Amino acid sequence: MRKNGFTLIELLIVITILVTVLSLGIASFTTFNRRERLKQTALTLKSYLRFSQTKAISAQKPLSGCTTYTGMHISFTSTSYSMQHQCSPEGVVGIAESIALPSGITFSPVPSAFTFLTRSNTDTIVTDRTVLLTNGTLNYTLVISPNGSVRVTGF
């Protein structure tokens, strides 16, 4: 007499295979998610730099506390970046607009500050400046040129 159904051994083998496939899928998704989050952070930084450059070129000076508007000053910490108006002779004025990097993403090394100047598509750097974002395992690179262009070189 033959019984219909599965034996305990067959069920255990199927469950083991399913758990293995599922764990590989989750590991792949986690790696993909970390990679895409780093990439999106870099693209957001690029947009922010372009926005700062546009504000500098259009000479949107602050309402008070600025004699001669110079441009937009960009500064960095290991976990954030910010922009502030740069004036002469006052220096940086106004409230800094700051953006924090997502958890686990940092600048390594911390880039030095620079200023996008008014009425030109340049900044205060004389050679290409590399901005490196990292999540501990992957690095993503942006390059800012003396002519003001910001390009993504990627992973």
MIDOSE-1310 file (N, C-alpha, C; in nm, 2 decimals, decimal comma, always signed):
residues 155
mrkn	+0,08/-0,12/+0,00/+0,00/+0,00/+0,00/+0,09/+0,12/+0,00; +0,06/+0,21/-0,09/+0,14/+0,33/-0,11/+0,06/+0,45/-0,05; +0,14/+0,53/+0,03/+0,08/+0,65/+0,08/+0,12/+0,78/+0,00; +0,02/+0,87/-0,01/+0,05/+0,99/-0,08/+0,11/+1,09/+0,02
gftl	+0,21/+1,18/-0,03/+0,27/+1,28/+0,06/+0,42/+1,28/+0,05; +0,48/+1,36/+0,13/+0,62/+1,37/+0,13/+0,68/+1,32/+0,26; +0,80/+1,27/+0,25/+0,86/+1,22/+0,38/+0,93/+1,34/+0,45; +0,96/+1,32/+0,57/+1,03/+1,43/+0,65/+1,16/+1,47/+0,58
iell	+1,24/+1,38/+0,53/+1,36/+1,40/+0,47/+1,34/+1,49/+0,35; +1,25/+1,46/+0,26/+1,22/+1,54/+0,15/+1,18/+1,69/+0,18; +1,10/+1,70/+0,29/+1,06/+1,84/+0,33/+1,18/+1,92/+0,38; +1,27/+1,85/+0,46/+1,39/+1,92/+0,51/+1,48/+1,96/+0,40
ivit	+1,50/+1,88/+0,30/+1,58/+1,91/+0,18/+1,52/+2,04/+0,11; +1,40/+2,04/+0,09/+1,33/+2,15/+0,02/+1,34/+2,28/+0,10; +1,32/+2,27/+0,23/+1,33/+2,39/+0,32/+1,48/+2,44/+0,32; +1,57/+2,35/+0,33/+1,71/+2,39/+0,32/+1,75/+2,46/+0,19
ilvt	+1,70/+2,41/+0,08/+1,73/+2,48/-0,05/+1,66/+2,62/-0,05; +1,54/+2,63/-0,01/+1,47/+2,76/-0,01/+1,54/+2,86/+0,08; +1,59/+2,82/+0,20/+1,66/+2,91/+0,29/+1,79/+2,95/+0,23; +1,86/+2,86/+0,17/+1,99/+2,90/+0,10/+1,96/+3,00/-0,01
vlsl	+1,87/+2,98/-0,09/+1,84/+3,07/-0,20/+1,79/+3,21/-0,15; +1,71/+3,21/-0,05/+1,66/+3,33/+0,01/+1,78/+3,41/+0,08; +1,87/+3,34/+0,15/+1,98/+3,41/+0,21/+2,07/+3,47/+0,11; +2,09/+3,40/+0,00/+2,18/+3,46/-0,11/+2,11/+3,58/-0,17
gias	+1,98/+3,58/-0,19/+1,90/+3,69/-0,24/+1,91/+3,81/-0,15; +1,90/+3,79/-0,02/+1,90/+3,90/+0,08/+2,04/+3,96/+0,08; +2,15/+3,88/+0,07/+2,28/+3,93/+0,07/+2,31/+4,01/-0,05; +2,26/+3,97/-0,17/+2,28/+4,04/-0,29/+2,20/+4,17/-0,29
fttf	+2,08/+4,17/-0,23/+2,00/+4,29/-0,22/+2,07/+4,39/-0,13; +2,13/+4,35/-0,02/+2,19/+4,44/+0,08/+2,31/+4,50/+0,01; +2,39/+4,43/-0,06/+2,51/+4,48/-0,14/+2,46/+4,58/-0,24; +2,36/+4,55/-0,31/+2,30/+4,64/-0,42/+2,25/+4,77/-0,35
nrre	+2,18/+4,76/-0,24/+2,12/+4,87/-0,17/+2,23/+4,96/-0,12; +2,34/+4,91/-0,06/+2,45/+4,99/-0,01/+2,52/+5,07/-0,13; +2,54/+5,00/-0,24/+2,60/+5,06/-0,36/+2,51/+5,17/-0,41; +2,38/+5,15/-0,43/+2,30/+5,25/-0,48/+2,28/+5,37/-0,39
rlkq	+2,28/+5,34/-0,26/+2,27/+5,45/-0,16/+2,39/+5,54/-0,17; +2,51/+5,48/-0,19/+2,64/+5,56/-0,20/+2,63/+5,64/-0,33; +2,59/+5,58/-0,44/+2,58/+5,65/-0,57/+2,48/+5,76/-0,56; +2,36/+5,74/-0,50/+2,26/+5,85/-0,49/+2,31/+5,96/-0,40
talt	+2,39/+5,93/-0,30/+2,45/+6,04/-0,22/+2,54/+6,12/-0,30; +2,62/+6,06/-0,38/+2,72/+6,13/-0,47/+2,64/+6,22/-0,57; +2,54/+6,17/-0,63/+2,46/+6,24/-0,73/+2,39/+6,36/-0,66; +2,34/+6,34/-0,54/+2,28/+6,45/-0,47/+2,39/+6,56/-0,44
lksy	+2,51/+6,52/-0,40/+2,62/+6,62/-0,38/+2,64/+6,69/-0,51; +2,65/+6,62/-0,62/+2,67/+6,69/-0,75/+2,57/+6,79/-0,78; +2,44/+6,76/-0,75/+2,33/+6,85/-0,77/+2,34/+6,98/-0,68; +2,38/+6,95/-0,56/+2,40/+7,06/-0,46/+2,51/+7,15/-0,50
lrfs	+2,62/+7,09/-0,55/+2,73/+7,18/-0,60/+2,69/+7,26/-0,72; +2,61/+7,20/-0,81/+2,56/+7,28/-0,93/+2,47/+7,39/-0,88; +2,38/+7,36/-0,79/+2,29/+7,46/-0,73/+2,37/+7,58/-0,67; +2,48/+7,54/-0,59/+2,56/+7,65/-0,53/+2,63/+7,73/-0,64
qtka	+2,68/+7,66/-0,74/+2,75/+7,73/-0,85/+2,65/+7,83/-0,92; +2,53/+7,78/-0,95/+2,43/+7,87/-1,01/+2,40/+7,99/-0,92; +2,38/+7,97/-0,79/+2,36/+8,08/-0,70/+2,48/+8,18/-0,71; +2,60/+8,13/-0,72/+2,72/+8,22/-0,72/+2,72/+8,30/-0,85
isaq	+2,70/+8,23/-0,96/+2,70/+8,29/-1,10/+2,59/+8,40/-1,11; +2,47/+8,37/-1,05/+2,37/+8,47/-1,06/+2,38/+8,58/-0,95; +2,48/+8,57/-0,87/+2,51/+8,67/-0,77/+2,40/+8,70/-0,67; +2,34/+8,59/-0,62/+2,23/+8,61/-0,52/+2,29/+8,64/-0,39
kpls	+2,32/+8,76/-0,37/+2,39/+8,80/-0,24/+2,29/+8,81/-0,13; +2,33/+8,79/+0,00/+2,24/+8,79/+0,11/+2,19/+8,94/+0,13; +2,07/+8,94/+0,20/+2,00/+9,07/+0,21/+2,08/+9,17/+0,30; +2,16/+9,12/+0,39/+2,24/+9,22/+0,47/+2,38/+9,15/+0,51
gctt	+2,47/+9,24/+0,55/+2,60/+9,19/+0,60/+2,70/+9,16/+0,49; +2,68/+9,21/+0,37/+2,77/+9,18/+0,26/+2,80/+9,30/+0,18; +2,93/+9,34/+0,18/+2,97/+9,46/+0,10/+2,99/+9,43/-0,04; +3,08/+9,34/-0,07/+3,10/+9,29/-0,21/+3,09/+9,14/-0,21
ytgm	+2,99/+9,10/-0,29/+2,96/+8,95/-0,30/+3,07/+8,88/-0,38; +3,12/+8,78/-0,33/+3,23/+8,70/-0,40/+3,18/+8,57/-0,46; +3,09/+8,50/-0,39/+3,04/+8,38/-0,44/+2,98/+8,29/-0,33; +2,98/+8,16/-0,36/+2,93/+8,06/-0,26/+3,04/+7,97/-0,21
hisf	+3,06/+7,97/-0,08/+3,16/+7,90/-0,01/+3,11/+7,76/+0,02; +3,18/+7,66/-0,02/+3,14/+7,52/+0,01/+3,24/+7,46/+0,11; +3,19/+7,41/+0,22/+3,28/+7,35/+0,32/+3,23/+7,21/+0,35; +3,32/+7,13/+0,40/+3,30/+6,98/+0,43/+3,34/+6,95/+0,57
tsts	+3,27/+6,85/+0,63/+3,31/+6,78/+0,74/+3,31/+6,63/+0,70; +3,35/+6,54/+0,79/+3,35/+6,40/+0,74/+3,21/+6,35/+0,72; +3,11/+6,41/+0,77/+2,98/+6,35/+0,76/+2,87/+6,45/+0,70; +2,92/+6,57/+0,66/+2,82/+6,67/+0,60/+2,90/+6,77/+0,51
ysmq	+2,82/+6,85/+0,44/+2,87/+6,95/+0,36/+2,77/+7,07/+0,36; +2,83/+7,19/+0,34/+2,74/+7,31/+0,35/+2,78/+7,42/+0,26; +2,69/+7,51/+0,24/+2,72/+7,63/+0,15/+2,68/+7,75/+0,23; +2,76/+7,86/+0,21/+2,74/+7,99/+0,27/+2,78/+8,10/+0,18
hqcs	+2,72/+8,21/+0,19/+2,76/+8,33/+0,10/+2,90/+8,37/+0,14; +2,98/+8,41/+0,04/+3,12/+8,46/+0,07/+3,12/+8,60/+0,02; +3,16/+8,69/+0,11/+3,16/+8,83/+0,08/+3,30/+8,89/+0,11; +3,33/+9,01/+0,05/+3,46/+9,07/+0,08/+3,43/+9,21/+0,14
pegv	+3,49/+9,25/+0,24/+3,59/+9,18/+0,32/+3,54/+9,10/+0,44; +3,41/+9,08/+0,45/+3,35/+9,01/+0,57/+3,38/+8,86/+0,58; +3,41/+8,79/+0,47/+3,43/+8,65/+0,47/+3,29/+8,58/+0,45; +3,27/+8,46/+0,51/+3,15/+8,39/+0,50/+3,04/+8,45/+0,59
vgia	+2,92/+8,48/+0,53/+2,82/+8,54/+0,60/+2,69/+8,46/+0,59; +2,59/+8,49/+0,67/+2,46/+8,43/+0,66/+2,46/+8,29/+0,73; +2,35/+8,23/+0,72/+2,33/+8,10/+0,78/+2,37/+7,99/+0,68; +2,45/+7,90/+0,72/+2,50/+7,79/+0,63/+2,39/+7,69/+0,61
esia	+2,37/+7,66/+0,48/+2,28/+7,55/+0,44/+2,36/+7,42/+0,44; +2,33/+7,34/+0,54/+2,40/+7,22/+0,56/+2,32/+7,09/+0,53; +2,39/+6,99/+0,47/+2,33/+6,87/+0,44/+2,42/+6,76/+0,50; +2,35/+6,67/+0,58/+2,42/+6,56/+0,64/+2,42/+6,44/+0,55
lpsg	+2,53/+6,37/+0,54/+2,54/+6,24/+0,46/+2,46/+6,14/+0,53; +2,40/+6,04/+0,46/+2,33/+5,93/+0,52/+2,42/+5,85/+0,61; +2,36/+5,78/+0,71/+2,43/+5,70/+0,80/+2,52/+5,60/+0,73; +2,65/+5,60/+0,78/+2,74/+5,50/+0,72/+2,82/+5,55/+0,60
itfs	+2,79/+5,67/+0,55/+2,86/+5,73/+0,44/+2,94/+5,85/+0,49; +3,07/+5,85/+0,45/+3,16/+5,96/+0,49/+3,24/+6,01/+0,37; +3,30/+6,13/+0,39/+3,41/+6,18/+0,30/+3,54/+6,12/+0,35; +3,62/+6,07/+0,26/+3,75/+6,02/+0,31/+3,85/+6,04/+0,19
pvps	+3,94/+6,13/+0,21/+3,96/+6,22/+0,32/+3,86/+6,34/+0,31; +3,85/+6,42/+0,41/+3,76/+6,54/+0,41/+3,81/+6,64/+0,31; +3,73/+6,68/+0,21/+3,78/+6,77/+0,11/+3,80/+6,91/+0,17; +3,90/+6,99/+0,12/+3,91/+7,13/+0,17/+3,80/+7,21/+0,11
aftf	+3,77/+7,32/+0,18/+3,67/+7,41/+0,13/+3,71/+7,49/+0,01; +3,61/+7,54/-0,07/+3,64/+7,62/-0,19/+3,52/+7,71/-0,21; +3,54/+7,80/-0,30/+3,43/+7,90/-0,33/+3,40/+7,90/-0,48; +3,28/+7,89/-0,52/+3,23/+7,92/-0,66/+3,22/+8,07/-0,67
ltrs	+3,29/+8,13/-0,77/+3,29/+8,27/-0,78/+3,18/+8,32/-0,86; +3,15/+8,45/-0,85/+3,04/+8,51/-0,92/+3,08/+8,54/-1,07; +2,97/+8,55/-1,15/+2,98/+8,58/-1,29/+3,09/+8,51/-1,37; +3,12/+8,39/-1,33/+3,22/+8,31/-1,40/+3,19/+8,16/-1,37
ntdt	+3,23/+8,07/-1,45/+3,20/+7,93/-1,42/+3,33/+7,87/-1,36; +3,39/+7,93/-1,26/+3,51/+7,89/-1,20/+3,49/+7,88/-1,05; +3,59/+7,83/-0,98/+3,60/+7,83/-0,84/+3,74/+7,86/-0,79; +3,77/+7,85/-0,67/+3,90/+7,90/-0,61/+4,00/+7,78/-0,61
ivtd	+3,98/+7,68/-0,69/+4,08/+7,57/-0,70/+4,16/+7,59/-0,83; +4,28/+7,54/-0,83/+4,37/+7,56/-0,95/+4,39/+7,43/-1,02; +4,37/+7,32/-0,96/+4,38/+7,19/-1,02/+4,25/+7,11/-0,99; +4,23/+7,00/-1,06/+4,11/+6,91/-1,03/+4,11/+6,87/-0,89
rtvl	+3,99/+6,88/-0,83/+3,98/+6,84/-0,69/+3,89/+6,72/-0,68; +3,94/+6,61/-0,62/+3,87/+6,49/-0,61/+3,79/+6,48/-0,47; +3,67/+6,45/-0,48/+3,58/+6,43/-0,36/+3,55/+6,28/-0,36; +3,59/+6,22/-0,25/+3,57/+6,07/-0,24/+3,47/+6,04/-0,13
ltng	+3,36/+5,98/-0,17/+3,26/+5,93/-0,07/+3,28/+5,78/-0,05; +3,27/+5,73/+0,07/+3,29/+5,59/+0,10/+3,18/+5,54/+0,20; +3,15/+5,42/+0,19/+3,06/+5,35/+0,28/+3,13/+5,24/+0,36; +3,26/+5,25/+0,36/+3,35/+5,15/+0,43/+3,40/+5,04/+0,34
tlny	+3,32/+5,00/+0,24/+3,37/+4,90/+0,15/+3,38/+4,95/+0,00; +3,30/+5,04/-0,03/+3,30/+5,10/-0,17/+3,33/+5,25/-0,16; +3,40/+5,30/-0,27/+3,43/+5,44/-0,28/+3,36/+5,49/-0,41; +3,31/+5,61/-0,40/+3,25/+5,68/-0,52/+3,31/+5,82/-0,53
tlvi	+3,36/+5,85/-0,65/+3,44/+5,97/-0,67/+3,37/+6,08/-0,76; +3,38/+6,20/-0,72/+3,34/+6,32/-0,80/+3,47/+6,40/-0,82; +3,48/+6,47/-0,94/+3,59/+6,55/-0,96/+3,54/+6,69/-1,00; +3,59/+6,79/-0,93/+3,56/+6,93/-0,95/+3,68/+6,99/-1,02
spng	+3,66/+7,05/-1,14/+3,76/+7,11/-1,22/+3,78/+7,26/-1,19; +3,89/+7,31/-1,23/+3,91/+7,46/-1,21/+3,81/+7,54/-1,29; +3,76/+7,49/-1,40/+3,66/+7,56/-1,48/+3,52/+7,55/-1,42; +3,50/+7,48/-1,30/+3,38/+7,47/-1,24/+3,30/+7,35/-1,27
svrv	+3,34/+7,26/-1,37/+3,26/+7,15/-1,40/+3,27/+7,04/-1,29; +3,16/+6,97/-1,27/+3,16/+6,87/-1,17/+3,12/+6,74/-1,24; +3,21/+6,64/-1,24/+3,18/+6,52/-1,31/+3,19/+6,40/-1,22; +3,12/+6,30/-1,24/+3,11/+6,18/-1,17/+3,21/+6,08/-1,23
tgf	+3,30/+6,03/-1,16/+3,39/+5,92/-1,22/+3,34/+5,79/-1,17; +3,26/+5,79/-1,06/+3,20/+5,66/-1,02/+3,28/+5,58/-0,93; +3,25/+5,45/-0,93/+3,32/+5,35/-0,84/+3,46/+5,32/-0,89
